[in-house]
Amino acid sequence: MNKRSGFQVMAKLIGLVKPLTGYMILAIVLGLTGHLFAAFITIFGGYAVLNALGVTVPVTTTAAFAGIVFFALFRGVLRYGEQSANHFIAFKLLALIRDNVFRALRRLCPAKLEGRDKGDLIAVITSDIELLEVFYAHTISPVVIAFLFTVILCVFIGCYHWILALTALTAYVVVGIVVPLFTSRFSGDDGMKFRSKSGELSGFVLDSLRGLSEILQYEQGETRLREMTAKTEALSKDESCLKRISGRNMAVTNTAVLFFDLTMLFISAFLYQNGIVGFDGVLIPTLALFSSFGPVIALANLGSTLQNTFAAGNRVLDILEESPLVEEVTGMPERSFTGAAAQNVTFSYGQENILSDVSLTIPKNSVIGIAGRSGSGKSTLLKLFMRFWNVELGDVKLSETNIEEINTKNLREMESFVTQETHLFHDSIRNNLRIAKLDATDEEIEIACKKASVHDFIMTLPNGYDTAIGELGDTLSGGERQRLGLARAFLHDAPFVLLDEPTSNLDSLNEAVILKSLHEERRGKTVVLVSHRQSTMRIADQVYSVENGRMS
């Protein structure tokens, strides 16, 4: 995780507002005018009092009361407009950020997401992004409004005496800047710790839900519950710490406001006693300061809140700014599949060497089998043909072209990949299959399912192809999920088909049906078949063996 300061996070988050600059300016204008109206309700009340006392002021009693009514009525309208504009900006930006995060995850997948805590990712996509609403709706415009409001009020109070203006400026700076900075430094990285632990808890809960049957089977429910309780209590303690800091911040802020209100009163009274200002120079500046802390108090209250928000923003920015291990390729000439090959390929995950100097040729319209024990690198080789990772040494080629020089979209169109674990979404069977071909007709879907020996099973379900599949396909058996994965490959109808243990979860009868379909559909197809079953290799034209990362 990148370590960014609060100012760096703020600057990067503000940069995302650029598409909605007009709305942000509107929110600032409405907010500034609204705060000025609120302050001048009290100030005009002071003018009315001065008129009653016979003190000469630039505003008549009638004008003062008319101004109070006008400011009071339109203060609510302006406040509503400011909040509407701010929340429109916030929720529009949250949608744009989520879209950008999903685009970033797509770029990072699968190399950068392999083995990453999915619960933590879910926490970033949901709760962390949601927390940014506080920043966009209640931070950016309040900061600008507080600055402009401070300038205007200091100029207004300075009309009576520069010392009073300096007193007001000191009050605004202390309450709006010094107190929040002090609070931020005092809380340190508590906000980041809280967000990280929140992500860990989400991951733990997600794992517990997915493994609920195993937890119950081995009577680990109490143990798992104790661990979850411990994590929850630790998170609760961190949240309590943040709340205490927020409470201290409010106490310090309110104390500072009271102190500067009294300071303004005493200084203006001193100036009055020395004949430097009139009575209006005591009452109006004091009332103006009393009624004008709203914008800077909003900043002070952000001091502790922003710790959590900036921590969430930092986690979101980590995803948006992370560089993928495999960059998408565009702008290259389109290719048609004419065969594939691996030449002296070496690859490792970190320090663990997986493939060493592996070479094989895959002629067009052939069925190539790759056999070997688990962990020997068979599946990794298929992923390199898919360019999920880039090879360290050697070349992986399609159509006599290094796959790093083939447009990524073109590469995906030429390949179908069936993994050992077929991921199914919480949707209908029909929609799960259409992922392979969005415009597929019902007839095409049925043909693909018949080839994968799963059509008859689907027709026994209550709603046929419209039957909803449970989350992660839990309502289906492993063999049924695997056959749906094969049906996707048949529906995609790519010329180069990569099958990773396609019959591992099937009985001998269904395996025979699948292999028969593969043999019959091989015309115009090139198939690479990874399996540890000798029976599966019967349809292969040539079988390579991989042992300890080497091909034989």
C-alpha angles and dihedrals in degrees: 000000000000116000108227128172120239090254092052092050090047092050093050093046091049088052089064090062093070095101089055100042093126093056091047091053089049091051091050094049093047093045095047093048091047093052091047090051090050092051094046093053086071094038093053088048086057090051090053090052091049090051089052089052091051096248114146112242132163093249123068122222092252092048090047094055092042089051092050091053092046094048092045094051097046095039089075093046092050092046091052092048092049093050092046092052093045094049092045088054092045098050094039089052093046088056091048092047092050089050090050091047092052090048089050092049089051090054092047095046129137106357098046095037098048107121094359117143104264092197090057090050090051089051090053094048094047119023099020094052090043090057090060087072086078090057098046098039100036109021118042100050093037090056093052092041091051091051095049093041091052092052093049095046093046090052091048094048090042089063086076097043137332093233089060090050090050090050091052092047091051090050093051093046094049095046098038102036115011096048095047092046091049090049092047093052092044093054093048112181095337090120093055091047090051094051092046092050090046089055091048091052091050090052092048092050091047091051090047092052093047092048097040095119092051091046090054094042094056094036094242095135096107092047092049091046092052090051091049091048091050092051091047093050091048090051090047091053091052091049091049089052091053090048092051090052089049090051092050089049092055091047092051091046094051091046091051091049092052091046094052093043089057091042091054090049094050095044093048090046089051091051090048092051090053092049094245095121134018127240089273087059088061101042103039099046090045093049090043092055092043091056100038106066094091098096096043093044087056087057092047091052089053091063097088097023092057092057089069093039095049090047089054091045090050091055092048092048090051089064096041093050100038113116117231119237089223117043120208114250122224137162097046125124115272115258134209118213114260101155141305139242144179116214121196092325119186122182138165139180102231106306094344111099111217107168127025122192094328119178131176138151123223111195120205115270093017133122111225120190124205116196133180145116123294112282094023093117102260096128091042090057091056091049090053089054086052088048093234083143133017117242118248096216131010131020137283110202139189120187088359089299127113106251089230086069096049121092108257092230090049090049092052091049091055095048139063117191125193113189129200090255116048112209114217124189127225092262141089121304089244093055092044089056094044089066085082092053118008095197095046116140122230089251092055090049092052093048091051091049092050090053089051091048093238103104095089091051092050091052090057091060119098095250100022112213090359092061111125116239117220122243111299088000092285092152090065132067122248091255093050092050090048093052090050087053089053090048088056089053092050090048093050087055096198119170093232114056122189114193120187110196091326094177102035093112096040131096119238093264095053090041089057091050092050093047090048090053092048091050092048094045096046093099106111090006133104113205131195109194121195115192143135091213116100090205091060092054093060092092094050120109090207132009125209122195123216118201124171091345095308129111124230 
